[in-house]
């Protein structure tokens, strides 16, 4: 049986507190840890950096649950983990069953070590930085693939952290850590970073932020080894067939905190009134622009999708700061104009909701948080004057705190020193939010419906011709929260849908030169029930279902030139016996189906199942059956 010491659960840092402080922070997040042990085997191509061996692995996590309290039984999320279903075992490896990067059959032309660094007592310190230069033995105007590899290891007593990697001040990865055991843990993050090729052609500093505390109580240090793998073999066309436009941008401009990077290059958003921005000067020969957003929620807004309205908190005299309701939207702006928005996928960090769920399979997106792309080409007509322009980010209805930044990807017309452009249509209707609430004391229900639609058009006259880009964003959001049994029963249901439609129309032609449609769906259902027991104990039972669905299709005339579908779904259920803030025993199981289909040629399906810390099923296939993606619809 493993015992962990009390600490507050905060992101990106956790701090030691006393018993008296714990009582005053009754409605804040608490740490709760679990250690498990499994054995499994992963292997891959001999020319791929994804080489694993049969290994025993361990996993410790934090718990977000609801415990009974006279003030608010459903808003407390402070726990100490004192239960391990398996005996202590050697160093363990964590599992994230995503699609392996598609790499050439030949070996990389260069493997470039970036840094090896130990993140010990790093709280309040600037990001770690190391110099980067392009590989001398693999210089190329075009790399077909660039793969970032991060290997993590840690041992001792420590909590999960949020982390990011920047090339210069441009973010290329948002991730989070797992929690170590005395025996030690390790895992690996692999990400295709080819989209940042233009940045990798020049020397930069590569920086990583991972705030950590190490002292007599919290002993875990995170050791990180980072490397890059460069490939030059052409696996796919390097240009889009419609316009001969390079797939990857010629220039990437960071929208980040370059003026004060002592706490990382990301912006910290503490309220919805804050607008964080960077001033950029756009080259006058830019003909295409895409804004990529990185976002993550922490502290009082980490579980924003379960936050009650402020009216519920006020009427029940609760002291929790986790309010403002369960709707959030990340908005991007150019010179004060809204240019797009997204409802972010609610990533559960490795200590979230129920620690027994994520053993040994972590939650969707925890090791590689998704970024979101907005086509802002219609707004080039406002920015090609050679002057400085403000690109800003805000999070609607947010409370403290969010970490956000962005990258502006630009494609340049090398046949011209300047192009002409004009914004011809701008419709950005404010988001419509409807809230219905009905409650008496701690029981009640809250329903939110939100929707928004943006429509932008603009033309750019370059050496490719006069092309009009027509962009439509649609968002629908439905959410409900139900409290019963004096708040000891809580049901959270969410359905978020987004559709981004981009048409390229050439002057003088009726049909669209290209038509790209991107659809997102983020369903979530979480039900928690708390039952009082003997000797100041209670049993908490939780059922969770959440998923990340993304579908992208591109048409040229009547012909489909690109079609990609990703469906990633997890279902988990379990119970925990809790005394005060300590988990004494429990049982949980998790099932996950990950499915990816790229044009019916590059397919990957993986099904995993875990029960009480053991991986009991792990099946994968690269078959592209016609109905392979219907299983989790």
N, C-alpha and C positions, 0 to 999 in steps of 0.2 A: 504494500500500500504506500502510495506516494503522497506526501504532504507538501503544499505550496503555501508561501507566506502571502499576507494581504498586500494588495497594491491597488491603486486606482487604475481603471481601464480607460486609457486615453490614447488618441492617435495624434501625432506620430510618436508620442513619448508617454511613458507611464512613470509615476513618481511614488515614493514610499510615503505612507500616511499612518497616523496613529489610530488607536481604537476610538478615541474621542473624535477625531476628524472623520472617521468612518461613519459615526452616527450622524454627524452634521451633513454628510454627503449621501444620505439614505437613498435619494432618488437618482444618483449618478450611476455610471457604469462600473462594474466590479470585475475583478479577475477571477477566473475559475479554470483550473487546468486539469488535463487528463493525459495519461501516458498509455500508449498501446504499442503492440508489437506485431509485425507481420513479416512474411517473406514472399518475394515474388521476383520475376526475372524479366528484364527488358533488353532487347538488342535491336540493332539496326544495321544499315549498310556499312561495310568496312571503310567506306570513304566518307561516312557521315560523322560529325562530331558527337552524335547521339550514341555513345557506347556505354552500356551499363552491364553489370554482372549481377548474379544472384546475390541478394543482400538482405539481411534482416533490417527492418526499419522501425523507427519510433516516431510518435506524433503527439505533441501536447498543444492544447487549445484553450481559448477563453469561452465563457458561456454568457449568452445573452438570454435571460429568461425572466419570468415574472414570479415573484415570491410573495406570500401573504404578509400583509402589513396593515395595521389599523388605519394608516393614512391612505395607502394606495397599493393594494396587492398586485396590481398588474403593471405597475410602472417601475418597480425595483429591478435592477439588473446587476446586482452585486453578489458575486459568489466566489467561494474558495474551493478548489478541486482537491478532494481527498479520496478519490476512488480510481483504481486502475484495474480493468478486467483481466489483464495479463501480467505475468511476471516480468520483471526488468530483463531486457535483452540487449545485445550489442547495438551498435549504431544503426539507425533506421533511415529509410528513404521515403519521401512523400511522393504522391501520385497525382498528376493532373492529366486526365485522358483526353488531350486535345490532338488535333491533326498534326502529325510530324511535318516540319517544313519540307516542301518539295525541292529537292536539290539535284544537281547534275550527277550522272553516274560516275564521272571522273573525280579524282581528288581535288580539293581546293588548290588554287594557285598560290595561296598564302594563308598561313595561320599566324595571326598577330596577337601575342599576349598583350593585354592592356594594363592590368594591374592585379596585384594580390594585396588585399588590405583587410585588416581586422578592425571592425567597428565595435569599440569597447565603450569607454565613457565619452560619448560623442554628443550628448545632449547640449544644445545651445551653441554648438560649434559649426563653422562653415562646412560645406560639402567637401568631401575628399576629392582631390583632383590629381590627374596624372597626364603627362603630355601624350598627344596622339599625332602620328605622321602617317601618311599613306605608305603601304608596304612597298619597299624598293623592288622586290622581285615579282611584283604583280601590278605594275602601273598600267592603267587602262582608262581610256575615255569612257568605257562602259563595262561595268561588272554586271554579270547576269544575276548574281545573287550575293548578298552580304548577310551573314548570319551572326547575331550577337549571342554569346553564350555566357551565362552567369552561373557559377557553382557556389552554393551556400553550404556552410556547416556551422554547427554550434553545439555546445554542451553546457550543462549547468542549469541554473534557474533564471528564466528570462521570459519576457512577453513579446507578443507580435508587434511588428513595426511596419509602417508604410515606408516605401523607398522609391527613388527615381534615379534614372541615369540621363544625363544631358551630354550632348556633343556640342562644345561651345555652350551657349545658353539655350540650345534647342533640345527639348525633351525627346528621347527615343524609346523610353520604357518607363511605365508605372507598374510597380509590383508591391507585394507585401510579404512579410516573413512568417515563418511558422515558429512555434515555441519549443525550445530545446528541452531535453531530459538530461539527467546525469550521465547516461550512457552515450548521448550524442545523437544528433540528427543531421541529415543532409538532403539536398534536393537541387534540381537544376532547372533553369529557365532558358529556353531557346526562343529567339524571336527573329523573324525575317525583317531586317532593317534596310532592305534595298531601296525603299522609297526615299531614304536620306542620302543617296549616292553622291549628290552634289556636295554635301557637307564632308563626306569622307575623302574627297579629292584634295582637301586642303588641311594643313596642320591646325589642330585645335587642342584645347584641354578637354579631357573627358572627365566628368564629375559625377559623383554618386552621393546622395543624401540618405543617411540612415541614422536617425537619432536614437541613441541607446544610453542606458544608465548601467554602470557596473560598480558594485560596492560589495560589502560583506554579505548583503542579503540577496542581491540580484547579480549573479556571477556569470551569466551567459554572454559571451562575446560572439558576434557574427563575423565569420571569416568568409570573404568573398574573393573568388578568382574570376576575372573577366577576360574574354578573348573574342577576337573577330575572325571569321572564316570568309575568305574572298573567293568567288568563283567567276570564271570568264566564259564557260561553255554556254552557248545559247540554247536554253531549253524552250523558250517561247519567243514570239516576235517581240522586238523591242519598241515597236511603234503600234499605235492603233490604226487599223486598216482604213478607218473612215477619213482621217485627215493627215495621216502620217505623223501624228503627234507623238512624241516620246511618252512612254508610260510614266516615267518618273520625272519629277520637276527638275528644271535647270537651276533653280535657286530656292532655298528654304530660309525664310526669315523668322526668327523666334519672336513670339509674343509672350514675353516672360519678364521676370523681375530682375532685369540686368542692373538696375541702379542700386539694389541692396540684396545681394545674393548670400549674405551671411547666414540666412536660414533657408537656403535653397533658392533655385530660380523660379519656383512656383509662386503664385500669388495666394495669400491666405485671405479667404473671404469669411467675414464674421457676421455679416447681416446682408439682407437683400438690398439695402440702400447703397452698398459699396459697388463701385465700378472700378475695376483694375485694368490698366491699359498700357500699351507701349506705342511709341511713335515710330513709324516706318516710312521709308521713301521707296516707292515702287519704281523699278526701271521702266522707262517710257516705251520699251519694246515688249512688255509683257502682254500676252494675248489670252492667257488662261490663269485662273487663281482658285485655289482650294484651301480652305481654312480647316486645320485638324485640331480638335479639342481633346485635352487630357483633363479628367476630373476624378475626384474621389471625395467622399464625405467622412467626417470624423467627429469625435467628441459628442456634443449634444445632438448633432445631426447625422451621426453614423447610421442610425436606424431611422432615418427620416420617413421611410415608408410605413412606419408603425406609430409615428408621433400623433397624439391626440390634439384636437383644437385647443387653443388657449382658454376658451370658455369652459371646457371640461375641467381643466386644471384649476381655474379660478373658483368655480362653483364648489369644488371639493376641497379647497384649501390645500392643494398639493404643493410641494416645494420643488418638484422636478423642473428642470429647465428644458426638457425635451418636449417642446410644443410646436406651435405654428402649423399644426396639421400635417398631412402626409403627401403634399404635392410640391415638387421641386422641378425647376426648368433652368437649364444653363443657356444663357443668351449671349450671342456674339453681336458686336456693334462696330460700325465704321463711321467715325465722325458723328456719333450720336444716333445713327440710324441702325435699327435692327436688321441684321443680314441673315439671321437664322437662329434656331434654337433646338435643343434636344432635351428629352427626358432621359436622364442617365439610367443605365442598368444598375439595379441595386446590388452591388457586389457585397458578398458576405466575407469578411476577413476570416482568417483561420481560427479566430476565437469567437465567431459570431453565432447567435441563436441557440445552438446546443452543441457543446464540444464533442459529444459522442457521435454526432452526425458525420463529422469530417475525419473519421479514422478508418482507413488510411487515405481516403480520397478527399481532397480539399474542395471547397466550394467553387462554383463556376466563376472564372475570371480572377481568382484571388492571387494567382502568380503572374498573370499578364492581364492587367485591367484594360478593357477595350477603349480605344479612342474613336472619335466621331468626326466625319468629314462633311463640310458644307461647301458647296460650289458657290463661290462669290464672284465669278467671272462677270456677271452683269454690273458689278460695282466698279469695274476697272475704269469706266467712264468718269468716275469721280476722283480717281487716284493717279491718273497718268499725266499729271501736270508738273511732275518733278518736285512737288512740295511734300512736306511731312504730313502724314495722316495718322489719326488715332484709331487703333483697333483695341476694343475693350471687351471685357468679360464680366458678367454678373450672374448670380444665382438667385432666381426669384423665390421669395418666401423663405429664404435660408436663415438659419441661425448658426452660431459658431460650432464648427468651422468647416470650410471646404478648401481643398487645394486644387487650383486650376492654372493652366497655362495653355498655350497653343502654338502651332507652327503654320505659317503662311507659305504654301507651296506655289511657286510661280513657274510658268512655262514661257520662254523668251523666243521671240522671232529673230533668228540670227541673220535673216536676209534684210533686216531693216533696223535702223537705229531708233525708230519710234513708230508707233501705230496710233490709230485714232479709235475712239470708243465713246459710247454714250449709253447712259441708263435711260431706258424708255418706259419702263413700267415698275412702279413700286407700290406694293400693297402689303402692309404689315399690320394686320388687325390685331389689337391686343388680345391676349389669351382670355377666353371666356371660362370662368370658374363658377360652378354652382355647388353650394354646400347645404346639405340638409342634416340637421342634428336633432336628436330627441333623447334626452337622458334625465334620469332622476337619481340623484346621488351618484354612486359609482357605476350604475347600470345605464345602458343606453346604446345608441348607434349613431354613426356618422357616415354620411355618404358624400363623395365628391365626384363631380363630373367636370372635366376640363377639355377644351378643344382649341385648336388654333390653326390658322392657315396663312401662309405667306406666299406671295406670287411676285417674282422679280423677272424682268427681261432687260436685255441690253445687247448691243451689237459691238463687235470689234472688227475693224478693217485692217487685216495684216496680209502678209504674203500668201497666206492660205486662202484669202478671199474675205468677203464680208460675211461673217458668221454671227447670227443672233443666238444667244444662249437664253433659254426660257426655263426658269427654275420655280418649282412649286414644292412647298413643305406643308404637310398635313400631320396633325397630331391629335390623337384621341386618348383620353385618360379616364379610367373608371376606378374608383377605390371605395372600399367600405371597411369600417372598423366596428365591431360589436363587442360590448362589455356585458357580461351576465354574472350572476352569482356574486354580487358585490365586488365585481372586478376580478374575480378569480378565474374567469373564463374570458379569453380574448381571441377574436377571430379577425385576421387581417387578410383582405383580398384585394389584389391589384391587377389591372390589365392596362398596359401601356402599349400603344401602337403608333408608329411613325412611318410616313411614306415620303420619300424624296424623289422628285421627278425632274430630270434634266434633259432638255431637248436642244440639239444643235441644228440650226436651220440655215442653209446657205442661201444668200441673196439670189432671187430669181427661180428658186426651186420650191415646189409645193410640199413635198414630203420631207420629213426630218432626215438630216444626214446621219444623225445618231440619236437614239432615245434610250436613256439609262434610268431604270427604276430601282430604287433601293427601299426595302421594307424591313422594319424591325417589329418584333413582338416580345414583350417582357411580362409574362404572367407570373403571379406569385400568390400563394395561399399558405398562411401560417396560422395554426390553431394551437393555443396553449391553454391547458386546464390545470388548476392547482387545487389539491385536496388536502385539508389539514389532517395530521396524524397525531400520534402519541409523542409525549416528551418533546414538545416544541419542534416536531418534524413535519414535513409536508411532502407530498408527491406531486411532481410536475410532469405532465404528459404533453408532448409537442409533436405535431404533424406538420411537415413542410413539403411544399411542392413549388419549384421555381424553374424557369427556363429562359434561355437566350436563343431567339430565332432571328436569323438574318437571311434575306434573299435578295440577290442582285441579278438583274438581267439587262442586257444591252442589245438593242436592235439597230440594224442599218437597213432602212427601208422595211421590207417585210421579212428580212433575214435575221435570225438570232445569231449574234456574233460572240456573245458571252453570257453564261448562265451559271451562277454559283448559289448553293443553298447550304446553310449551316443551321443545324438544330442540336441544341445541347440542353438536356433536361435532367434534373435530379429530383428524386422523391425520397424523403427521409421521415422516420418516425422513431420515437423513443420515449422513455420515462426516466425520471431521476428522483431519488429520495434525498431530500435536503434537510439539514439541520442548521438553523441560523443561516449562514451563507456558505455552508460546506455541503458538497455533494457526497453522500455516503455510499450510494450504490446506484446502479442504473443499467439500462439495456437499450441499444439503438441499432438501427439498420439503415443503409443508404443504397439506393440503386441509381445508376446514371447511364444514359444512352447518349453518346456523342456521334453525330452523323454529318458528313461533309461530302458534297458532290460538286465538282468543278467541271462543267461542260460534259459530264458523263464519261470523262476519261481519267480524271484524278479523283478517286473516291476513297473514303475512309469511314468505317463504322467501328465503334468500340463500345462494348457493354461491360460495365463493371458492377459488382455488388459486394457490399461489405456488411458484416454483422458483428457487433461487439469487438471491433478492432481487428477483425480478420477479413482479408480479401478472399471471398469464397467463389467469385466468378470474375473472369477477365478474358473476354473474347473480342477479337478484332478481325476485320476483313477489309480488303481493298476492292471487293466486288462492287459493280455499279448496277445492281438490280433496279428495274424500273420503279419498284415500289419501296425501295430501301429507305426513303425519307418519309414514309407515311406512318411509321411506327409511333412517333411521338407527336403527331399533329394534334 
